[in-house]
Structure formats: structure tokens, C-alpha cells
Amino acid sequence: MAHSDSIREAAFRQPARGGSAASVALACMIALAAALGIGRFAFTPLLPVMLHAGVLDLRQGGWLASANYAGYFVGALTCAFLPVEHARMVRAGLLTTVVLTLAMGIVTSLPVWVAVRFVAGVVSAWTFVFASQWGLARLARLGAPAWGGVIYTGPGVGIVVTGLLAGAAARQGPAFGWLLFGVLCAVSTAFVWRTFSSAPPRTVGTATPSEAATAASGSARPAASTRSGSAGMAAPMSGAERRFQGIGLVVLYGMPGFGYIITATFLPVIARHALPGSNWPDLFWPMFGAALIPGSLLAARLPARWDNRILLAGCYVVQAVGIALGIVLPTAVGFAIGSVLIGLPFTAITLFAMREARRLHGEQAAGLMGYATAAYGLGQIAGPLVAAPIAARTGSFTPALWLAAFVLVLGAVGLVLLAMKARSDRD
């Protein structure tokens, strides 16, 4: 393991041929920042601005959020059926994201907004999957696969930028904010347009089911499954035990989808209610995004031999603590630490779950990945639909947040029990 770690470190330090590896990683990072940071998550910092302007209420905000998550889920699960050249799909996806983002600032009809957010979710998933496959294939041919970790900092970068700009745009109204983000997406698209040239024949085809499954969860699976160890091969166990562990993974992986999404959707609204007149609420969402960046890089470097279920349980607890901090300590410090704790394991949760699926089923893990992704996606869709009515009825997000934290802790306990059962069966 030490030898393989040194090889990975050497690959990262190795200069890219003519800077090509760096340019590929940077282009994909920017593409993901636009597709996810703007196309998917820009709604979060703009939601309080839209509520304040009276263009929608909290329940309608929940509909828009769930429409986007549903679109992302559908988009990710349909990637395997799209016979489109990867780079061309990325270009088309980025252009469509520009149009849809601008449309949110031009149109004022709620039904149209719902449709736009749904389609934006579908397109962001397609862009994510095909940019990932294109970038990782290019880096592999360049002999610099370790640069793949840089690609998956893109969502965090996008969240940071949009979060900071949303605070500045709040005084101009929500329409200005959406138009500003549309222009930013257009500039980002122009910046990477030439890099996403037609890919060599080796990269032409459809996205694999495992890549589609990874994308639907909302974060990326860095190329850690190729390491030596149990991550990329089926574990020696009976068929009944394998099925039990797989079902447990599917059920328990759906819980963080529900748990994190309530805070991720309504964080600025919650913080503004708790800290009226403060400038801090505009910074908590960028803090969440900033935490994704080191989380993505660090999670990919953890040894593959570590028990994925225990790692997942730890991530669930970290997010639950982050949610609870915003409830018991509704101050700038509490929200700041909570935002970091929720964001830090965001990517790691997907990495460990997909790695566990590969441990259970090896190269035949795509089906299990798809079922787990479906559970996670359903959790994301359900979160805003449950939280918004509770908040509207009680006048507070506290009950919904406690429910989210409880679900995460329950999931962590389930994962520990799952790991303990596996060990007892082996003994």
C-alpha cells in the first residue's frame, strides 16, 4: 500500500505533458462548477432572495428544489442510453445550462420554473457524467490519473462562487441574480469550449451504468476503485450474505440523501431567520461549498482496505452533528462550523458507498450502484417536499432539521450493525 501511495503521489507531482493534464483537469473542473454549482445548486443561495421578493412562497420553493433533484436523478439514470460523443455532450449540456439559467431570470411563471428546474437537473446530470468520463479517459492516456481529484473539486468551486455572488446580487432582486449566473455560466462555457474538442475514438460511446449511478447521487466517485485491495473485487462471502449486505447498503445509503438535502436546500433561509439583519447568512452556503474541495481530495486518498461501512457511518455522524449545531447553536459560529461539517463528507459518502458496492459485487456492481443511487435520489427528492410543509405549518425548520439529523444517526447505527454482522458471520 505504501508503494502504491508513492506511485500516486509521484503521478500527481509529475509534470503533465505540455500542461495537457492540468488543462484537462481544469476544464472538467470548470464544467462541473457550471453544471452543478450553477445548473443545480444556484437555486439555494437565490431562494431567500426569491422569497423576500414575493415571487414564490416556501412550499413552492420546495417544489422547485424537488423538481431539480428529480431531473438530476432521471438524467443520471438515462446516461447509459445516450449514444453521444462525450465532448459534444458536454458542450451541448453547458450551452443548455446557460439558456435554462437565463430563463429563470426572464420568465415569471411558476409552472415554467418547475419545468425549467427539472430539465436543468437532467442536463446537469448528463454534463456531469460525460465530462467525468471524457476527463478521466484523457488523464489516463496522459499517465496522470491522480489529477482526477482536481476535477471533482468543481462542484465546491461553483457553490462558493455562486454563494458569494448571490449575496452581492440580493439587492438587485432574483431576476438579476439568475441573469448574472447565466452570464457567468456563458463565460465559463466559452473558457473551456476549445478544450472539449472531439475525443479520440477510444472515448466515444455511452456512459457506463456505474458512472451514471455515481452521478445521480450528486457527487463524484474519484477513481479510487482501481487501487489494490478489496475495493475493486467481490468479497468472499455467501450469496445470502452478499444479498443482505447489498440490501442494507441500498436502504442505508438513501438516508444521507434525505438528511443533507434539507439543509443544503434551505440553509440560507434558515440562517437569515435565525440571524436577522446579519451579513453572515450569505457566507454559510459558500462555506459548505468550500468544504467540499478538501473533502473530495482527502477522501480519494484514504486506504481502500478500510471498512467502507464504518467510514460511511462516520460521515453520517459528521453531517448529523453539523445539522444539530445549527439548531442548538443558532449563531454565526454554529452555522459556520455546521456548514463545514455538512459539506466536508459530501463527496466522501458517494465514494465509500460506490466502493462498498464494488467490494460486494466486483465488476458486476453496476446494478447495486444503480439501486443505491435510486435510494439516495429518492431521499433528495423527498427532503424538500417533507421539510417545506413542516416549516410552513410550524413556522420553523427546527422539526425538519431534527428529523434529518435523526435519519442520519439512524443510518450510521445501521451501517455499524451491518459491519458487525458481517464480521460475526466470518467468525
Secondary structure, 3 states (H helix, E strand, C coil): CHHHHHHHHHHHHCCCHHHHHHHHHHHHHHHHHHHHHHCCCCHHHHHHHHHHHCCCCHHHHHHHHHHHHHHHHHHHHHHHHCCCCHHHHHHHHHHHHHHHHHHHHHCCCHHHHHHHHHHHHHHHHHHHHHHHHHHHHHHHHCCCHHHHHHHCCHHHHHHHHHHHHHHHHHHHCHHHHHHHHHHHHHHHHHHHCCCCCCCCHHHCCCCCHHHHHHHHCCCCCCCCCCCCCHHHCCCCCCHHHHHHHHHHHHHHHHHHHHHHHHHHHHHHHHHHHHCCCCCCHHHHHHHHHHHHHHHHHHHCCCCCCCCHHHHHHHHHHHHHHHHHHHHHCCCHHHHHHHHHHHHCCHHHHHHHHHHHHHHHHHHHCHHHHHHHHHHHHHHHHHHHHHHHHHHHHHCCCHHHHHHHHHHHHHHHHHHHHHHHHHHHHHC
